[in-house]
Every structure is written in C-alpha cells, then in structure tokens.
Amino acid sequence: MKSIKKRLVFNFVFIIIITVVILEIFLISSIRQYYYKNLDSTLLNQIQISANLYEKYFSDASLQENVLNNVDTFWKQTSAQVEIIDMDGKVLMDSIGIISKTTKEMEDVKRAMEGEVGKWIGSVDYDTEKVMAISYPLHSGGQLVGVLRFIASLREINKDIRKIAYVFIAFGGLVILITGFVSIFLANTITGPLEEVTFVAEKMAMGDYHIENKKKTDDEIGKLSDTLNYMAKEIIKKEQIKNDFISSVSHELRTPLTSIKGWAITLKQDYEDKQILSDGLEIIEKESDRLTLMVEELLDFSKFISGKITLNVKPVHLPEVLEHIKKQLMPRAVREQISFEVTYPDELPLIYFDENRLKQVLINLLDNAFKFTPSNGKISLLTKLEANNIIIIISDTGLGIPPQELPKIKEKFYKGKSSKSQNGIGLSISDEIIKMMGGRLDIESQLDEGTYITITLPIQEVV
C-alpha cells in the first residue's frame, strides 16, 4: 500500500523543483541577456567613436591608405578584435592577424554594407567560445567605402554568467532541501490525524465502539473524526436498544409460555372441577393468541427490515374499513368505560391502498390509545378530505408521551419508560407501512393531556 505521506511529500517537492527550475532558467537567462546587452552597448559605443574619427579626420585618404598609415587609430578605442573590410567583403586588416578570405556573407557585415549597424553572435574557428561581432559602415564624403568590425570573445562574460548560475543553482538546491523538510512537516500535519482516524476506524471495525477519536482540527479530517465518534455512539445506542429488545421479547415470550405450560400441567391432573378446566383452557387460549400476535409482529418487522414485504394495492372504500374497526373495538371501549367515536364524511372517494395493512396500522394505533387512556377517557377516529389527501386523525385523552421520548417513539425497538408495548416495534411498523403507501405519520402529545396522531394519505393510486 502506498503511503499518503510519501505521495504528499513527493507532490510538494515535485512542485517546488519545477518552480525553482523555471525561476532559475528565467533568472539565468535574464542575467545572460543583461551581460550580452552591456557588451553590445560597449562595443557599439566604441565602434561609433572610431567610425566618427575616421569620417572626420581620415576620410580624405582611401581606406587602403589609412590601413597602411593610420591603422592604430581604429583599435585605440577598444580591446576587442578589429577588422576593416572593403566593399567587396575582403578583410583589409585584422588586429590579431586572422585574415579571412571573405566576410561578405556574414550577417552583420551584410547589414553594415547596406548602411546599417550589424550584430552577430556565433562561433569562429580560432576561438573555443562564441564571439559577439558589431559591424559599422565607414563613410567618406557621404559615400560608403567599407565596414569597421569589432569582435569580442564571450569567454569572460560566459565565465561570469556560469559563476552566477552556480550560485543560483546552489541556492535553488538549498531552497529545495529546506522546502523538502517543510513538506515533510506539512504532510505530517495531514497524515498524522488521518493515521489516528484510521487507527480508531480499525478498532471500531474490530468491535471496540467505546474508543473515541480526539478532534484536533476543524476541517474535513475533523469532520470525519466527529462522524466516526457519532457513528460509534449511534452503534452503541442501537446495540443497547437491540439488547433491550431481545431481553424484552424474551420476557414477553416467556410469560405466555409459562402460563400455557403451567395450566397444561395443572389440567393433566384430571381435575373434575369444570370451572377450573374452563378457566385453564381460556387462559391457554388467550395466552396463545397473545403469543401469536407477538410472533406476527416480529415476522412483519423482519419482512420490513429485509425489504421483502409487498403491498396488495387495490381500490378501498374507506367507510367500510372504518366501520369494521368501530365494530371490532367498540366492545373493548364499553368494557373499559372509554368513549370511542368514529367520524367521517358521508362521501369519501375511492382510494388505492392495501386494505389489510391499513387496518393493521389503525388497529395498532388505536390499541396504543386504549392502553394509555384511563376509564372515562375519550378516543376519537376522525377522517376528513383535504385537497388530494385523506387525513386520518386519532386522538385520545390518555397519559401522553414525555417530550424527551416523543422524537424516538417511531424508532425500531424503542420502548419508553412508561410504554406498555410488548416489543417496541408496533409504531415502527406502522410508520413504515404508511411511508410505503406514500403517506406520512405524525405524532403530537402533551404529558397527562393526551396524544394526537395524524395520518396523511394521497388519494391517487400508489404504484
């Protein structure tokens, strides 16, 4: 596995090297141009002085005569190599004795023969370093009679340029070295927290959710640290809820099984008392029904979790569903001395839902209302039409739900302190069913005043 630290350091150093190299090339090139321009200016100034002297004092004689009699006049002004060239390109005189056959094809000489100042940098046979040549036209009586050419070796200038370049390169290397160490430090500021986060994540992956990563910076890594800590806390909380759920389910399942087994053993004693026999069989029947209900809830919940549950959507006449629920629960309301009202408009449109699942939700919610509503209380099931939605409202005057528990009551496995739920999944299943139908389930409650549940369902067909 490649280290992020190594990649960061490599990238930092690579960028720095590229930057330093480009900067040094620019600086060395600028220094070179500066030195060459100074030499150019010096030679041009010197050659102009010599050409002016020739034109002013020696132009009455021919160029050849001046070469014979006044040749020293041309090189007194400079330490450079001096050449005098006639209009045929023939070198009449060279201060170092190098007589070329012809220089007429030289770029600088050609420009001077056209009356302009010629400049040239290139290589010559008699010097290992390049030279700079400046050619200047010589006039006599207004006529162009020849070319004066100054040639200077670039040896010393290039030597000075190389010295400066070596200094720049050494300084650039020092900069790269220093910034390399700085890059390692900067990379550590990034990879250090990442390594800590990775270590904590590995511990969490091994099941240690109590470990906590310390947040050091308020950036993306700090946010990742917060996310990991939050995830660990949520896992611990869910794990605790799951354990509580398993404990609760175990207890709830054990209770009816204990009653069934106890009465089964009792009835095996061949009691002739018909009352005892009747009571025993009735308890066994009720406990079996309660056990069946709990198992069905667990199976439903398992299907929701695995995504295997499907809705049997078909046209539903809602008043028939409401009347069925009223008939089913009214005896309980009478037995527990609770006022139970079912109200709906005379005309409700045909809706498309899973009728059995809708009954399951309403009965589950009303069952909770009955559990928490004392005698002489009131429970109402109100249905109304708003825009394109069916609104079903279940309200009671029961114990209500504490504010701290209200946001959690639809969570899976959650059971409040005052809950009478068997396993804490009834509301969770109801909420999932309503969501699958394209609706929404909202719960409002005031402690010791009652609970207000609103179900919003769309009228259009659910696909």
C-alpha positions as CSV (number, residue, x, y, z in Angstrom):
1,M,0.0,0.0,0.0
2,K,1.4,3.4,-1.0
3,S,1.7,5.9,1.8
4,I,-0.3,9.1,1.5
5,K,2.6,10.9,3.3
6,K,5.1,9.8,0.7
7,R,2.8,10.9,-2.1
8,L,2.1,14.3,-0.5
9,V,5.9,14.9,0.1
10,F,6.7,13.8,-3.5
11,N,4.0,16.1,-4.9
12,F,5.1,19.0,-2.8
13,V,8.8,18.6,-3.7
14,F,7.9,18.0,-7.3
15,I,6.0,21.3,-7.5
16,I,8.8,23.1,-5.7
17,I,11.5,21.6,-8.0
18,I,9.5,22.6,-11.1
19,T,9.0,26.1,-9.7
20,V,12.7,26.5,-8.8
21,V,13.9,25.2,-12.1
22,I,11.6,27.6,-14.1
23,L,12.6,30.5,-11.9
24,E,16.3,29.8,-12.2
25,I,16.1,29.4,-16.0
26,F,14.4,32.8,-16.1
27,L,16.9,34.4,-13.8
28,I,20.0,32.9,-15.6
29,S,18.5,33.9,-19.0
30,S,17.9,37.4,-17.7
31,I,21.5,37.7,-16.4
32,R,22.8,36.4,-19.7
33,Q,20.8,38.9,-21.7
34,Y,21.9,41.7,-19.3
35,Y,25.6,40.8,-19.8
36,Y,25.3,40.4,-23.5
37,K,23.4,43.7,-23.8
38,N,26.1,45.5,-21.8
39,L,28.8,44.1,-24.1
40,D,26.7,45.0,-27.1
41,S,26.3,48.6,-25.9
42,T,30.0,48.9,-25.1
43,L,31.1,47.6,-28.5
44,L,28.6,49.8,-30.3
45,N,29.7,52.9,-28.4
46,Q,33.4,52.2,-29.2
47,I,32.8,51.4,-32.8
48,Q,30.8,54.6,-33.3
49,I,33.6,56.6,-31.9
50,S,36.2,55.0,-34.2
51,A,33.9,55.4,-37.2
52,N,33.3,59.0,-36.5
53,L,37.0,59.7,-36.1
54,Y,37.6,58.0,-39.5
55,E,34.9,60.0,-41.2
56,K,36.0,63.3,-39.6
57,Y,39.8,63.1,-39.8
58,F,40.9,60.4,-42.3
59,S,38.2,60.2,-45.0
60,D,40.3,62.3,-47.4
61,A,42.5,59.2,-48.0
62,S,41.4,55.9,-49.3
63,L,40.6,53.0,-46.9
64,Q,43.7,51.1,-48.1
65,E,46.0,54.1,-47.4
66,N,44.5,54.5,-43.9
67,V,45.1,50.9,-43.2
68,L,48.8,51.4,-44.1
69,N,49.3,54.7,-42.4
70,N,46.7,55.1,-39.6
71,V,45.7,51.6,-38.7
72,D,46.3,52.1,-35.0
73,T,43.5,54.8,-35.0
74,F,40.9,52.1,-35.3
75,W,41.8,49.9,-32.3
76,K,42.8,52.6,-29.9
77,Q,39.2,52.8,-28.7
78,T,38.7,49.1,-27.9
79,S,40.3,46.0,-26.6
80,A,38.3,43.9,-29.0
81,Q,39.5,42.3,-32.2
82,V,39.2,44.9,-35.0
83,E,38.6,44.2,-38.7
84,I,38.5,46.6,-41.6
85,I,36.6,45.3,-44.6
86,D,36.2,46.8,-48.1
87,M,33.0,46.8,-50.1
88,D,34.0,43.5,-51.8
89,G,34.0,41.8,-48.4
90,K,37.7,41.5,-48.3
91,V,39.4,41.9,-44.9
92,L,42.0,44.6,-45.3
93,M,43.2,44.4,-41.8
94,D,42.7,42.3,-38.7
95,S,44.1,43.3,-35.3
96,I,45.0,39.8,-34.4
97,G,46.3,38.7,-37.8
98,I,43.4,36.4,-38.7
99,I,42.7,37.2,-42.3
100,S,39.5,35.6,-43.6
101,K,39.1,35.0,-47.3
102,T,35.8,36.8,-47.2
103,T,33.3,38.0,-44.7
104,K,30.8,39.4,-47.2
105,E,28.3,36.6,-46.3
106,M,28.4,37.4,-42.6
107,E,25.0,38.6,-41.4
108,D,26.4,41.6,-39.5
109,V,28.7,42.6,-42.4
110,K,25.9,42.5,-45.0
111,R,23.8,44.8,-42.8
112,A,26.7,47.3,-42.5
113,M,27.3,47.3,-46.2
114,E,23.6,48.3,-46.5
115,G,24.4,51.3,-44.3
116,E,23.0,49.8,-41.0
117,V,24.6,48.6,-37.8
118,G,25.0,44.8,-37.9
119,K,25.2,42.5,-34.9
120,W,26.1,38.8,-34.7
121,I,26.8,36.1,-32.1
122,G,28.3,32.9,-33.2
123,S,31.3,30.6,-33.3
124,V,34.6,31.2,-35.1
125,D,37.4,28.8,-36.0
126,Y,40.1,30.5,-33.8
127,D,38.2,30.5,-30.5
128,T,36.5,27.8,-28.5
129,E,34.0,30.3,-27.1
130,K,31.4,32.1,-29.1
131,V,32.1,35.7,-30.1
132,M,30.0,38.9,-30.5
133,A,30.6,41.0,-33.6
134,I,29.4,44.5,-34.3
135,S,29.8,45.9,-37.8
136,Y,29.5,49.6,-38.6
137,P,29.6,51.3,-42.0
138,L,32.5,53.6,-42.8
139,H,31.7,56.7,-44.9
140,S,33.9,59.1,-46.9
141,G,32.5,62.2,-48.4
142,G,29.0,60.8,-47.9
143,Q,29.9,57.6,-49.7
144,L,30.0,54.1,-48.1
145,V,33.6,52.9,-48.5
146,G,33.9,50.0,-46.2
147,V,33.0,48.3,-42.9
148,L,34.6,48.6,-39.5
149,R,34.0,45.4,-37.4
150,F,34.7,44.8,-33.7
151,I,34.7,41.2,-32.5
152,A,34.7,40.4,-28.7
153,S,35.1,36.9,-27.2
154,L,32.3,35.9,-24.8
155,R,34.7,33.8,-22.8
156,E,34.9,36.1,-19.7
157,I,31.2,37.0,-19.9
158,N,30.1,33.4,-20.1
159,K,32.5,32.6,-17.2
160,D,30.9,35.2,-15.1
161,I,27.4,34.0,-16.1
162,R,28.4,30.5,-15.1
163,K,29.6,31.6,-11.7
164,I,26.3,33.4,-11.1
165,A,24.4,30.3,-12.4
166,Y,26.3,28.1,-10.0
167,V,25.3,30.4,-7.1
168,F,21.6,30.3,-8.2
169,I,21.7,26.5,-8.6
170,A,23.2,26.1,-5.2
171,F,20.7,28.5,-3.7
172,G,17.9,26.6,-5.5
173,G,19.2,23.3,-4.2
174,L,19.2,24.8,-0.7
175,V,15.6,26.0,-1.2
176,I,14.5,22.6,-2.4
177,L,16.2,21.0,0.6
178,I,14.6,23.3,3.1
179,T,11.1,23.1,1.5
180,G,11.5,19.3,1.4
181,F,11.8,19.3,5.2
182,V,8.9,21.7,5.4
183,S,6.9,19.5,3.1
184,I,7.5,16.5,5.4
185,F,6.3,18.6,8.3
186,L,3.2,19.8,6.4
187,A,2.5,16.2,5.3
188,N,2.7,15.1,8.9
189,T,0.0,17.7,9.8
190,I,-2.3,16.0,7.3
191,T,-1.3,12.3,7.6
192,G,-0.9,12.4,11.4
193,P,-4.7,13.0,12.1
194,L,-5.5,10.6,9.2
195,E,-3.5,7.8,10.8
196,E,-5.2,8.4,14.1
197,V,-8.6,8.3,12.4
198,T,-7.6,5.1,10.6
199,F,-6.5,3.5,13.8
200,V,-9.8,4.4,15.5
201,A,-11.7,3.1,12.5
202,E,-9.8,-0.2,12.6
203,K,-10.6,-0.5,16.3
204,M,-14.3,0.2,15.6
205,A,-14.2,-2.4,12.8
206,M,-13.0,-4.9,15.4
207,G,-16.0,-4.1,17.6
208,D,-14.5,-1.5,20.0
209,Y,-17.1,1.2,19.8
210,H,-16.2,2.9,23.1
211,I,-12.9,4.2,21.6
212,E,-13.1,7.9,20.7
213,N,-11.0,9.9,18.2
214,K,-9.8,13.3,19.5
215,K,-10.7,16.1,17.1
216,K,-7.6,18.3,16.5
217,T,-8.6,20.4,13.6
218,D,-11.8,22.0,12.4
219,D,-11.6,20.8,8.8
220,E,-12.5,17.8,6.7
221,I,-10.5,15.5,8.9
222,G,-12.1,17.0,12.0
223,K,-15.5,16.4,10.4
224,L,-14.5,12.8,9.7
225,S,-13.4,12.4,13.3
226,D,-16.8,13.8,14.5
227,T,-18.6,11.4,12.1
228,L,-16.8,8.4,13.4
229,N,-17.4,9.3,17.0
230,Y,-21.1,9.9,16.2
231,M,-21.3,6.6,14.4
232,A,-19.8,4.8,17.3
233,K,-22.2,6.4,19.7
234,E,-25.2,5.5,17.5
235,I,-24.0,1.9,17.1
236,I,-23.7,1.6,20.9
237,K,-27.1,3.1,21.3
238,K,-28.6,0.8,18.7
239,E,-26.8,-2.1,20.2
240,Q,-28.3,-1.3,23.6
241,I,-31.7,-0.9,22.1
242,K,-31.3,-4.3,20.3
243,N,-30.2,-5.9,23.6
244,D,-33.1,-4.4,25.4
245,F,-35.4,-5.5,22.6
246,I,-34.1,-9.1,22.8
247,S,-34.4,-9.1,26.6
248,S,-38.0,-7.6,26.3
249,V,-39.0,-10.1,23.6
250,S,-37.6,-13.0,25.6
251,H,-39.5,-11.9,28.7
252,E,-42.7,-11.3,26.7
253,L,-42.5,-14.7,25.0
254,R,-41.6,-16.4,28.3
255,T,-44.7,-15.0,30.1
256,P,-47.4,-16.6,27.9
257,L,-45.4,-19.8,27.5
258,T,-45.1,-20.1,31.3
259,S,-48.8,-19.6,31.7
260,I,-49.6,-22.1,29.0
261,K,-47.2,-24.7,30.4
262,G,-48.4,-24.1,33.9
263,W,-52.1,-24.7,33.1
264,A,-51.2,-27.6,30.8
265,I,-49.5,-29.3,33.8
266,T,-52.5,-28.4,36.0
267,L,-55.1,-29.8,33.6
268,K,-53.1,-33.0,33.4
269,Q,-54.1,-33.7,37.0
270,D,-57.6,-34.8,35.8
271,Y,-59.4,-32.1,37.7
272,E,-63.1,-32.8,37.6
273,D,-64.0,-29.2,38.5
274,K,-65.4,-27.8,35.3
275,Q,-64.8,-24.2,36.4
276,I,-61.0,-24.8,36.8
277,L,-61.0,-26.6,33.5
278,S,-62.8,-23.8,31.7
279,D,-60.6,-21.1,33.3
280,G,-57.4,-23.0,32.4
281,L,-58.5,-23.5,28.7
282,E,-59.5,-19.9,28.5
283,I,-56.1,-18.7,29.8
284,I,-54.3,-21.0,27.4
285,E,-56.4,-19.7,24.5
286,K,-55.7,-16.0,25.4
287,E,-52.0,-16.5,26.0
288,S,-51.8,-18.4,22.7
289,D,-53.4,-15.5,20.9
290,R,-51.1,-13.1,22.6
291,L,-48.1,-15.2,21.6
292,T,-49.3,-15.5,18.0
293,L,-49.7,-11.7,17.9
294,M,-46.2,-11.1,19.1
295,V,-44.8,-13.6,16.6
296,E,-46.7,-12.0,13.7
297,E,-45.4,-8.6,14.7
298,L,-41.8,-9.9,14.7
299,L,-42.4,-11.6,11.3
300,D,-43.8,-8.3,9.9
301,F,-40.8,-6.4,11.3
302,S,-38.4,-8.9,9.8
303,K,-40.0,-8.5,6.4
304,F,-39.8,-4.7,6.6
305,I,-36.1,-4.8,7.5
306,S,-35.2,-7.2,4.7
307,G,-37.4,-5.3,2.2
308,K,-39.4,-8.4,1.3
309,I,-42.8,-7.1,2.3
310,T,-45.1,-6.0,-0.5
311,L,-48.4,-4.2,-0.6
312,N,-51.6,-5.6,-2.1
313,V,-52.9,-2.3,-3.5
314,K,-56.5,-2.3,-4.7
315,P,-59.5,0.1,-4.6
316,V,-60.6,0.6,-1.0
317,H,-63.9,2.0,0.3
318,L,-62.7,3.7,3.4
319,P,-66.0,4.0,5.3
320,E,-66.3,0.2,5.3
321,V,-62.8,-0.1,6.8
322,L,-63.7,2.5,9.5
323,E,-67.0,0.8,10.3
324,H,-65.2,-2.6,10.6
325,I,-62.7,-1.1,13.1
326,K,-65.5,0.5,15.0
327,K,-67.3,-2.8,15.4
328,Q,-64.1,-4.6,16.4
329,L,-63.1,-2.1,19.1
330,M,-66.4,-0.8,20.4
331,P,-66.8,-3.8,22.9
332,R,-63.4,-3.0,24.3
333,A,-64.4,0.6,24.7
334,V,-67.6,-0.4,26.6
335,R,-65.7,-2.8,28.7
336,E,-63.0,-0.3,29.7
337,Q,-65.6,2.6,30.0
338,I,-63.9,4.7,27.3
339,S,-65.8,6.9,24.9
340,F,-64.9,5.8,21.4
341,E,-66.1,7.8,18.4
342,V,-65.6,7.2,14.7
343,T,-66.4,10.1,12.4
344,Y,-66.0,10.5,8.6
345,P,-67.8,12.4,5.8
346,D,-70.7,10.9,4.0
347,E,-68.9,10.8,0.7
348,L,-65.3,9.8,0.5
349,P,-63.6,9.0,-2.8
350,L,-62.3,5.5,-3.6
351,I,-58.7,5.2,-2.6
352,Y,-56.0,2.8,-3.6
353,F,-54.3,1.1,-0.7
354,D,-53.6,-2.3,0.9
355,E,-56.7,-2.7,3.0
356,N,-55.3,-5.2,5.4
357,R,-52.2,-3.2,6.1
358,L,-54.3,0.0,6.6
359,K,-56.4,-1.9,9.2
360,Q,-53.3,-3.1,10.8
361,V,-52.0,0.4,11.3
362,L,-55.2,1.9,12.6
363,I,-55.8,-1.0,15.0
364,N,-52.3,-0.8,16.3
365,L,-52.5,2.9,16.9
366,L,-56.0,2.6,18.5
367,D,-54.7,-0.3,20.6
368,N,-52.0,2.1,22.0
369,A,-54.6,4.7,22.6
370,F,-56.7,2.3,24.6
371,K,-53.7,1.1,26.6
372,F,-52.8,4.7,27.8
373,T,-56.3,6.1,28.2
374,P,-57.9,5.6,31.6
375,S,-61.6,4.9,32.3
376,N,-64.0,7.8,31.5
377,G,-61.4,9.0,28.9
378,K,-62.1,9.6,25.2
379,I,-60.7,8.3,22.0
380,S,-61.8,9.5,18.6
381,L,-61.0,8.4,15.0
382,L,-61.7,11.3,12.6
383,T,-61.4,11.1,8.8
384,K,-61.5,14.1,6.5
385,L,-60.7,15.1,3.0
386,E,-58.1,17.9,2.3
387,A,-57.1,18.7,-1.2
388,N,-55.8,15.5,-2.7
389,N,-55.2,13.8,0.7
390,I,-57.1,11.7,3.1
391,I,-56.4,12.9,6.7
392,I,-57.0,10.3,9.5
393,I,-56.7,11.7,13.0
394,I,-56.5,9.5,16.1
395,S,-56.7,11.5,19.4
396,D,-57.1,10.4,23.0
397,T,-57.2,11.9,26.4
398,G,-54.7,9.5,27.9
399,L,-51.3,9.8,29.7
400,G,-49.5,11.4,26.8
401,I,-45.8,11.0,25.9
402,P,-43.0,12.7,27.7
403,P,-41.3,15.4,25.4
404,Q,-37.9,13.6,25.6
405,E,-39.4,10.4,24.3
406,L,-41.5,11.8,21.5
407,P,-38.7,12.1,18.9
408,K,-37.7,8.5,19.4
409,I,-41.0,6.6,19.6
410,K,-41.0,5.7,15.9
411,E,-37.5,4.2,16.1
412,K,-37.1,0.5,15.8
413,F,-37.1,-1.4,19.2
414,Y,-37.7,1.8,21.2
415,K,-39.8,1.5,24.3
416,G,-40.4,4.4,26.5
417,K,-40.2,4.2,30.3
418,S,-44.0,4.2,30.6
419,S,-44.6,2.1,27.5
420,K,-46.9,-0.9,27.6
421,S,-45.7,-2.2,24.3
422,Q,-44.7,-5.8,24.0
423,N,-41.6,-5.3,21.9
424,G,-41.3,-1.6,20.8
425,I,-41.8,-2.3,17.1
426,G,-45.6,-1.5,16.6
427,L,-45.2,2.2,15.8
428,S,-42.1,1.5,13.7
429,I,-44.0,-1.0,11.6
430,S,-47.0,1.4,11.3
431,D,-44.7,4.3,10.2
432,E,-43.1,2.0,7.6
433,I,-46.4,0.9,6.2
434,I,-47.7,4.5,5.8
435,K,-44.4,5.5,4.1
436,M,-44.8,2.6,1.6
437,M,-48.3,3.9,0.8
438,G,-46.8,7.3,0.0
439,G,-48.1,8.9,3.2
440,R,-46.9,10.4,6.4
441,L,-47.5,9.6,10.1
442,D,-47.1,12.5,12.6
443,I,-47.4,12.3,16.4
444,E,-48.0,15.1,18.8
445,S,-48.5,14.7,22.5
446,Q,-48.8,16.5,25.8
447,L,-48.0,14.7,29.0
448,D,-51.1,14.0,31.1
449,E,-53.3,15.6,28.4
450,G,-53.3,13.1,25.5
451,T,-51.9,12.2,22.1
452,Y,-52.8,13.4,18.6
453,I,-51.8,11.2,15.7
454,T,-52.2,12.4,12.1
455,I,-52.0,10.1,9.1
456,T,-51.8,11.8,5.7
457,L,-52.5,9.6,2.7
458,P,-52.7,10.6,-1.0
459,I,-55.9,9.8,-2.9
460,Q,-54.2,8.9,-6.1
461,E,-53.2,5.3,-6.8
462,V,-49.9,4.2,-5.2
463,V,-47.8,2.4,-7.7
